Amino acid sequence: MQRVIIIILAVLVVLPVFLKGRSNGVHPVPAAFSALSSARVQVRIGGDVRHAGIYNVSANSLAPSVMILAVPDNKISRLLPTGATGLPVVNGADIHLKIERDGTGIITVGSIPAGERMVLGIPLDINSMSEADFDRLPGVGAVMARRIIEYRQNNGGKMKVEDLLAVGGISENKYVRICKYF
């Protein structure tokens, strides 16, 4: 009797392995446009919405489509076209919805302040930072922040993160500590 039970158990274990191990040779082909952009950005949504907060969205999203995630408080009868409605959102965008009494939705897009971006781990934009923003970086005081702003102004108003090494007083060690915020 024991021998029969062992044989039945062995068949029950081997049979599924044998059946699953044999494929029919047909491999499904992925759809033509099934690969989505893996690039994600973090945006803050606020204003006349039920679920204000920080959202992680696709980098190709437009402000009106992102606004739907936060669920507007009231029905929007029409969306007032602004420059922000047709552009993809960027990392650190601050999107604000205002719904007028007649149902007109107005979307404005700004930027999350540097201090909040640092806390949230959103990369900073070196070309839009103020002296006070640079002062918030660890190891950068008021004097160093002023030097960075002066360097940027003297070099066309734009700079790359690597250009921080050319600012007087920023050593390689200090550069390594602050470049992770960009």
C-alpha positions in Angstrom: 0.0 0.0 0.0 2.8 2.4 0.8 4.4 1.7 -2.5 1.2 2.7 -4.4 0.9 6.0 -2.4 4.6 6.9 -3.1 4.1 6.2 -6.9 0.9 8.3 -7.0 2.7 11.2 -5.2 5.7 10.9 -7.5 3.4 11.1 -10.6 1.6 14.1 -9.1 4.9 15.9 -8.6 6.4 15.0 -12.0 3.4 15.5 -14.2 3.0 19.3 -13.7 6.7 19.8 -14.2 6.6 17.8 -17.4 3.6 19.7 -18.7 4.9 23.1 -17.9 8.3 22.4 -19.2 7.0 21.8 -22.7 6.2 25.0 -24.5 4.2 25.3 -27.7 6.9 27.5 -29.3 4.6 30.5 -29.6 6.1 33.6 -28.0 3.9 36.7 -27.9 5.2 39.8 -29.6 5.0 43.0 -27.6 2.7 45.8 -28.9 4.3 48.4 -31.0 4.0 51.2 -28.5 3.7 49.4 -25.2 7.0 50.7 -23.8 6.3 53.8 -21.7 8.8 56.4 -20.8 10.4 55.4 -17.5 11.3 59.0 -16.8 9.3 60.3 -13.8 9.1 63.7 -12.2 7.8 64.9 -8.9 5.3 67.7 -8.9 3.2 69.4 -6.2 -0.5 69.9 -6.9 -2.5 72.3 -4.9 -5.4 74.8 -5.0 -9.0 73.8 -5.5 -8.4 70.0 -5.4 -9.4 67.3 -2.9 -6.0 65.6 -2.7 -3.3 68.2 -2.7 0.2 66.9 -2.4 3.3 65.6 -4.1 2.8 63.3 -7.1 5.2 61.2 -9.0 4.1 61.4 -12.7 5.4 60.7 -16.2 7.8 63.3 -17.5 5.7 63.7 -20.6 2.5 64.6 -18.7 0.8 67.9 -19.3 -0.4 70.0 -16.4 -4.2 69.5 -17.0 -3.8 65.7 -17.1 -1.7 65.8 -13.9 -4.4 67.9 -12.2 -6.9 65.1 -12.6 -4.9 63.0 -10.2 -5.6 65.3 -7.3 -9.4 65.4 -8.1 -10.7 68.9 -8.6 -13.2 70.2 -6.0 -15.8 71.2 -8.6 -16.6 70.3 -12.1 -14.5 72.3 -14.6 -16.7 73.5 -17.5 -13.8 74.9 -19.5 -10.1 75.3 -19.0 -8.7 78.8 -19.5 -5.7 78.4 -21.8 -2.4 79.6 -20.3 1.2 79.0 -21.3 1.4 76.2 -18.7 -1.4 74.0 -20.1 0.4 72.9 -23.2 3.9 72.2 -21.8 5.1 69.0 -20.2 5.6 69.3 -16.4 9.1 69.4 -15.1 10.7 68.0 -12.0 9.8 70.3 -9.0 6.9 72.0 -10.7 4.3 73.5 -8.4 0.9 73.2 -10.1 -2.0 75.2 -8.8 -5.7 75.0 -9.9 -8.2 77.8 -9.3 -11.8 77.1 -10.2 -13.9 80.2 -10.7 -17.6 80.3 -9.9 -18.6 79.8 -13.5 -16.6 76.5 -13.6 -13.6 78.0 -15.5 -10.4 76.3 -14.4 -7.1 78.3 -14.3 -3.9 76.3 -14.0 -0.7 78.1 -13.0 2.7 76.4 -12.8 5.5 77.6 -10.6 8.5 75.9 -8.9 8.7 74.3 -5.6 11.1 76.3 -3.4 14.7 75.0 -3.1 14.4 74.2 0.6 11.4 71.9 0.0 13.0 70.4 -3.0 16.1 69.5 -0.9 13.9 67.8 1.7 11.9 65.9 -1.0 15.0 64.8 -2.9 14.0 66.7 -6.0 17.1 68.0 -7.9 17.7 71.7 -7.7 18.0 74.0 -10.7 21.3 75.8 -10.4 20.3 78.5 -12.8 17.1 79.5 -10.9 18.4 79.4 -7.4 18.7 82.6 -5.4 21.4 83.6 -2.9 19.2 82.4 -0.1 18.7 79.1 -1.8 22.5 78.5 -2.1 22.9 79.5 1.6 20.6 76.6 2.5 23.0 74.1 1.0 25.2 72.3 3.6 28.7 73.8 3.8 27.6 76.9 1.8 27.3 80.1 3.9 26.1 83.6 3.0 29.6 84.6 1.6 29.9 81.5 -0.6 26.3 81.9 -1.8 27.1 85.5 -2.9 30.2 84.3 -4.7 28.2 81.7 -6.6 25.6 84.2 -7.6 28.3 86.7 -8.7 30.1 83.9 -10.7 26.8 83.0 -12.5 26.1 86.7 -13.3 29.6 87.3 -14.6 29.4 84.3 -16.9 26.2 85.0 -18.8 23.6 84.2 -16.1 23.9 80.4 -16.7 26.1 77.8 -15.2 26.5 74.0 -14.9 27.0 72.2 -11.7 30.6 71.5 -12.6 31.2 75.3 -12.7 30.9 75.4 -8.9 34.5 74.2 -8.8 35.6 77.4 -10.5 34.0 79.5 -7.7 36.6 80.6 -5.2 36.4 78.7 -1.9 34.6 75.6 -3.2 37.0 72.7 -2.7 36.6 69.3 -4.3 35.2 67.9 -1.0 32.7 70.7 -0.7 31.7 70.2 -4.3 31.1 66.5 -3.7 28.9 67.3 -0.7 26.7 69.7 -2.5 26.5 68.3 -6.0 24.2 65.5 -4.9 21.4 68.2 -4.6 21.6 68.9 -8.3 
